[in-house]
Amino acid sequence: MAIKAWLGKQKDQILVGLIVALVAALILSVLTFIYSWATSADTWSLLKSDILLPTWCLVLILSALFSTAFLLRRSIRLQSAADARVATLQVEIGELRNPTLLSLDENDVGLIYAVAALYDIGREMTATQIAAAHDVPSVKIQAIADKLKRAGLLLRRRTLESPLKLTEKGRSYLDQPDVFDGYRAYREDFMK
């Protein structure tokens, strides 16, 4: 498929290259014939010859065709490698522009909302403090915080008494339209 597309774009250049090679070979053979005819003692014997095109001109034409085929094959290979790289970069750019939603349950998202809401009002809390404020077992909040840390959404130091913070990835997760709408509703309830 890629070869057909590439050939469609390059066929004019390939055709011109082949025509130039054939014309050059023809001109060389004609010049060789004229030179041989002009310099030989018996000019009429060359005209009676069965072979008007010298063998080396045929070799020249074949070598031009083979080199054109080699260059064509090489450029097709380079083009397909470039196309593959462009496709990879387009996927990466698409993921950066529209980050995919992580598979988080409502407890995970709730902890992200809580940490973000606290950050927005200038406060930080540890996992234990957030558990106490929401009447949730501390072990559950610790487990959720560990999961979010592994996902790269939450920054959490080794000690249990260090405050939880969102990473840049966590902030960009919050900025996604579906997630942000839920955060806005959570924040309104949180401020009451």
Order of alpha helices (4+ residues) and beta strands (2+ residues): alpha-alpha-alpha-alpha-alpha-alpha-beta-beta-alpha-alpha
